[in-house]
């Protein structure tokens, strides 16, 4: 069993009619390979509208993230979105 931690800093630009400001978000994700299972743990976020506005995102890697976990000697890439319906 190996325990792998992957942290990714993400930049997201928040735009409003009154002002433009940049906010740095920190997302922690841990990946653990247990036998034949890939276990992913990711921080929950405050529900926020998705790009389409149809759902509320509660956890996301904001794109693909390459981890240090390996399968057949190759790094595992994870793209994860968790959401709820309003």
C-alpha positions as CSV (number, residue, x, y, z in Angstrom):
1,X,0.0,0.0,0.0
2,X,1.4,3.4,-0.9
3,X,0.1,6.8,0.2
4,X,0.5,9.6,-2.2
5,X,-0.4,13.3,-1.5
6,X,-0.9,15.8,-4.3
7,X,-1.5,19.4,-3.7
8,X,-2.4,21.8,-6.4
9,X,-2.7,25.6,-6.2
10,X,-5.3,27.0,-8.5
11,X,-5.8,30.5,-9.7
12,X,-9.3,31.6,-10.3
13,X,-10.3,35.0,-11.5
14,X,-13.5,36.4,-10.0
15,X,-15.1,39.1,-12.0
16,X,-17.9,41.4,-10.9
17,X,-19.5,44.5,-12.3
18,X,-18.0,46.6,-9.5
19,X,-14.4,45.3,-9.5
20,X,-11.9,42.8,-10.8
21,X,-9.9,40.8,-8.3
22,X,-7.9,37.6,-8.3
23,X,-8.3,35.0,-5.7
24,X,-5.9,32.1,-5.0
25,X,-7.7,28.9,-4.0
26,X,-5.9,26.0,-2.4
27,X,-7.2,22.5,-3.0
28,X,-5.8,19.4,-1.2
29,X,-6.2,16.0,-2.7
30,X,-4.7,12.7,-1.5
31,X,-4.5,9.6,-3.6
32,X,-4.0,6.2,-2.1
33,X,-3.5,2.9,-3.9
34,X,-4.9,0.0,-1.8
35,X,-4.5,-3.3,-3.6
36,X,-6.5,-2.9,-6.8
37,X,-8.4,0.3,-5.8
38,X,-7.5,3.9,-6.3
39,X,-8.8,5.9,-3.3
40,X,-9.2,9.7,-3.8
41,X,-9.8,12.2,-1.0
42,X,-10.4,15.8,-1.9
43,X,-11.5,18.9,0.2
44,X,-15.1,19.9,0.0
45,X,-15.8,23.5,-1.1
46,X,-18.7,25.8,-0.5
47,X,-21.2,25.0,-3.3
48,X,-20.7,27.3,-6.2
49,X,-22.4,27.4,-9.6
50,X,-20.8,25.4,-12.4
51,X,-19.9,27.0,-15.7
52,X,-23.2,26.2,-17.2
53,X,-25.1,27.2,-14.1
54,X,-27.1,23.9,-14.0
55,X,-25.4,22.4,-10.9
56,X,-23.5,23.5,-7.8
57,X,-19.8,22.3,-7.6
58,X,-18.8,21.0,-4.2
59,X,-15.4,19.6,-5.1
60,X,-13.2,19.8,-8.2
61,X,-9.6,19.5,-9.4
62,X,-10.4,22.3,-11.9
63,X,-9.1,20.2,-14.8
64,X,-6.7,17.3,-14.9
65,X,-4.1,16.8,-12.2
66,X,-1.1,14.5,-12.6
67,X,-0.4,12.7,-9.3
68,X,2.7,10.8,-8.1
69,X,0.6,7.6,-7.9
70,X,1.7,5.2,-10.6
71,X,0.1,2.3,-12.4
72,X,2.4,0.2,-14.6
73,X,5.1,2.8,-14.0
74,X,3.0,5.6,-15.4
75,X,1.6,8.6,-13.4
76,X,-2.1,8.6,-12.8
77,X,-4.0,11.7,-14.0
78,X,-7.2,12.7,-12.2
79,X,-9.9,15.0,-13.4
80,X,-12.6,15.2,-10.8
81,X,-15.9,17.1,-10.5
82,X,-18.4,16.5,-7.7
83,X,-21.7,18.5,-7.7
84,X,-25.2,18.7,-6.4
85,X,-28.4,19.8,-8.2
86,X,-29.9,23.0,-6.9
